C-alpha cells in the first residue's frame, strides 16, 4: 500500500485527514462547483433554448454521462501507468475547453461534441482522484483502524458541498440575466483555478511499476472477476437512478410548478443533506451493518423515492413530490456509495486500483447511456408508469447486491491501533 506523509491527529472531518487526502477532498469540492454550475440547466437549455425533442435531450445527456463514466476505465488505466498528476491536469484542460465550446454551441452536432469533451475530461480527472482517495483510505484504515468508508464519506461530502455551491452559482447567473452561456464560462473559470492550484500543489510521483502485461491483467482482474462485475452492475442501477435528477426530476418540477426555476433549490437540498448527514450516517453504518447491507438498504430507499412521487400529494408550490424524491434518493446515495467504493480495494489488486475504479464507472456509464434514452421515451407517459419503471431499477440492483459477500464491518470503537494520521 502506498504511503503518504503524515501529520496531525485524527478528526471527524477533512481537517483530521492527511495533507494528501485534504488535497484530494478539496479537489473534489472545486471540481463539482464548476461542474454543477452548468449541468442542472443543460436539459432546459437543450429543450427550450435549442428546441431538441425529449428523446434527443435524453440521448445527449446519456452521451455526456457515457463519455464520462463510460471512459473512466481509460483514465483509471492511465493513472495506474503514469500517476495521478498528469491525468488530473489533462482533465482540467479538456474541461475548460469543453465548457467554452458548449457556451458557443448552437447545433446538435456541436452540442454533442462539446458534451463529449466535457465528459471525457472528467473520465481523466475523476478516476485519478477517486482511486488515489481509495488507496489512501485503505492505508488510513490499516494504520488507525478507523473505517475507510469514513474517509470516503468525507470525500463525498466535499463533493456535495461543491454540488451545493455550483447550482447556486448557476442560478444566480441565470437570475442576473447572464444565460446559459455565462454559466458555462463561469464553470470554465472555476476549472482554470483548479488547474492552476493542482499544477502547483499536486505532488509529482513516478509511474507505477507494471509487474505484468496489461493484456493479461485486464481480463483476469476486471472482466473475469465475478464479484467485481456484480458490484459494477449493482452500482449501475444506482447511477441510472441518480441520473434522473437531471432528466425526470426537471420534468416533474415543470409539471408541478410550470417552470424549472425551483431546480436549484432541490439540488441545494440534496447537497445540504449530504454535507450535514453523510459523515454521521457513514460512521453509524460502518459500525453497525456490513457493506452489502448498506448497498441493499440504500438501493431500496432510492426505489422508495421514485415510488413516492405519484403517491405524494402536491404540497406548497407543488414541490412536495419532487422534494420527497430528492430526500430519499440522497439518503440512499449516502448509504450505498461509500460502501460500494470501499469494497473495490478488497476485490482487486492495489496496482490495478485505478483501472478497477474506472471500470466501476464505465459499466455504470454504459447503463446510463441506455437508461437515459429509454427514460426520455417514457417522459410523456402517465406518471405512475414512469415512476414505477424507475423504481424497479434500484430494486433490481438491491436483489443483485444480495449475491455479493457481506464485506468487512469496520472495527468497533476502542479497537483502533492509533489515533495518529
Buried (B, 14 or more C-beta within 10 A) or exposed (E): EBEBEEEEEBEEBBEBBBBBBBBBBBBBBBBBBBBBBBBBBBBBBBBEBBEBEBBBBBBBBBBBBBBBBBBBBBBBBBBBBBBBBBBBBBBBBBBBBBBBBBBEBEEBEEBBBBBBBBBBBBBBBBBBBBBBBBBBBBBBBEBBBBBBBBBBBBBBBBBBBBBBBBBBBBBBBBEEEBBBBBBBBBBBEBBBEBBEBBEEEBEEEEEBEEEEEEEEBBEEBBEEBEBBBBBBBBBBBBBBBBBBBBBBBBBBBBEBBEEBBBBBBBBBBBBBBBBEBBBEBBBEBBBEBBBBBBBBBBBBBBBBBBBBBBEBEEEEEBBBBBBBBBBBBBBBBBBBBBBBBBBBBBBBBBBBBBBBBBBBBBBBBBBBBEBBBBBBEBBEEEEEEBBBBBBBBBBBBBBBBEEBEEBBBBBEEEEBEEEEB
